[in-house]
Amino acid sequence: MIVALVEHGPGKCSICSTRHLLACAVLVAGCTTQRLYEGAALPAGEAAIVRADPAVNAGLPVQVRLRRVDGREVGVSASSVELPPGPHELLVDCHVAASGSTRRFTVAADLAPGRRYRLVAETTARNCEAVHLADD
């Protein structure tokens, strides 16, 4: 087992196991933004951000995960993507915990520069019926 020494205030330390460190890493990694375009980063206010739910959902009843944008894979650790403005095709999975149902949707989006969006599920008690993009 790997063990790490972690400081907690002046002169106090505690020991954390690998399991605790991995859990913290997964929680932090599930909230990253992935840039999904080639070339230099766009200036502030020119890129659009699309946000889905994080990979680690802490028991959310409905989880919307972004899988691909314009045919490019979105990393497991990314809960949002940075994109240039214009038309994009988003491949999205929507999972309902109560029924275990997962459905896949394609969302066509025309993104404006500097805007923030989030993916929103339209659900019944047991299924996702649709996913759409809303202002964040």
Secondary structure, DSSP 8 states (H G I E B T S, - for coil): --EEEEE-STT-EEEEEHHHHHHHHHHHHTTEEEE-SSSS---TTTSEEEE---SS-TT-SEEEEEEEETTEE--TTEEEEEE-SEEEEEEEEEEETTTTEEEEEEEEEEE-TT-EEEEEEEE-SS-EEEEEEEE-
